[in-house]
Amino acid sequence: MKRRNVVLAATAGTAAGVLGLTALALPAGAGAAPALPPVAPEQLVESVMRAEPPALTGTVSVDNALGLPALPGGEATQLLADGTSRFQVWADGQGRHRVSVPSHSGELTVVDDGRTAWKWDSGEQTATRTEHPERAGHDAPADPAAAARGIIGELRKTSEVSVDGTASVAGRDAYELVLTPKPTERTLLRQVRVAVDAEKRVPLELSVLTNGSADPALKIGFTSVDMTAPDPGLFQFSPPAGAKVEDGEQRAPRPDQHAPQPGEHAVPEHQVVGDGWDSVLVAEFPANPELRQVAERTGKPISGPWGSGWVLGTAAGNALLTEDGRVAVGAVPEQVLTAALGEVR
C-alpha cells in the first residue's frame, strides 16, 4: 500500500477519498482468548510483512463512529457513514480479486483478473473497464488484510510496538498487535490495534482508537472468512447484454497536461508531507460541487498565507478543503494541515 493510501486510511476518509478502513469484525477477544505461543512484537510484525496473501472468501462489515457529515459519492462514501455496513471479498492469492458492495440502487461489484478490472453497477446497468487497475480509482474498498498490512508497514517506524495477548476473530486464533505513536508524533490517534491470524500471519481486524475514548472510532475486519481457494470463475467478468460499457479513468500523468498558468497552484496529483502518524496528504481537489457544498455548510472557515477554505474534522482526523481546489488530509491537528499546505509549492 502506497503512503498516500496509508494517510487516507488512517484519517478514515475525512475528505471522502478513503480506500480501505471500512469494516467491523467480531469484537477482539470475544469468547475465551486462545492459548498461543508467545511471540516478540518485531517478530510478529516481520512475519506479517513477509506473509503471502492467502486465497480467501470473506464477509467484511463496517463499524463507524467517526461522526462524519453525509458525503456525496458512491459506495466508498456510503461505507463512511456512521453505523454498520457490509461487503463481500474474494481473492485467489495470485493477484485476482472480487469485491461486492450493496448500494442504494442494487450492487456494486469490482472484478480484477490481474490484467483488467471491471466495475459493474447493477443499478445503473453500467460496466466500467480499466486495463491498468493499479493506476485507477475503484469506488470499492480493499479487503481488511491488505489495508492493515500497508498501515503496519508505514506506522511501525514511528510507533512503540507491542503484543497485547490473543483474540478470536471470525473463528480464527489471532495475536493482538498494538501500534502506539511515539511521543514526538503529532496525531489525534491513540493507537492502532491489529488482530493477526496466528497461522497465516495476515491481519484479520484493525481498530483505530482516538484520544479521549475507549471505543474504536473505526474498526475493520472479517466477520467470517474461509481461507480456501474460491471458484476461479469469480474472477472473470463479461458485461451483461444491454449493459453500457465505459473505459475507466487512468491516473497516469498525461503527456499533454498543461503547464500551470499565472495564478494557478502547481500542485501535483498528490504529495505527502511528513511521515508516519503525522503524515499529511496534499492533493488536487476533485471538481465536485456537492462535496464543496458539504464543506461550506458543515466545515469551519479558515484562511492563511496558503489561501482560504474550510476544515472538516472528526476525532480521528481533519481535512482542509481550499477555495482554489486543493485538499490536505491527515490524522493530525488542524495546524499540522496548514503547515503542510505551506510546504507544498
Secondary structure as UniProt FT lines:
FT   HELIX           3..10
FT   TURN            11..15
FT   TURN            28..29
FT   HELIX           41..50
FT   STRAND          55..64
FT   HELIX           75..78
FT   TURN            79..80
FT   STRAND          83..92
FT   STRAND          97..103
FT   TURN            104..105
FT   STRAND          106..112
FT   STRAND          117..121
FT   TURN            122..125
FT   STRAND          126..130
FT   HELIX           133..135
FT   HELIX           144..155
FT   HELIX           156..158
FT   STRAND          159..169
FT   TURN            170..171
FT   STRAND          172..181
FT   TURN            183..184
FT   STRAND          189..197
FT   TURN            198..200
FT   STRAND          203..210
FT   TURN            211..212
FT   STRAND          218..226
FT   HELIX           232..235
FT   TURN            241..242
FT   STRAND          244..247
FT   TURN            255..256
FT   TURN            262..263
FT   STRAND          270..273
FT   HELIX           276..278
FT   STRAND          280..284
FT   HELIX           289..298
FT   STRAND          300..304
FT   TURN            305..306
FT   STRAND          307..314
FT   TURN            315..316
FT   STRAND          317..322
FT   TURN            323..324
FT   STRAND          326..330
FT   HELIX           334..343
//
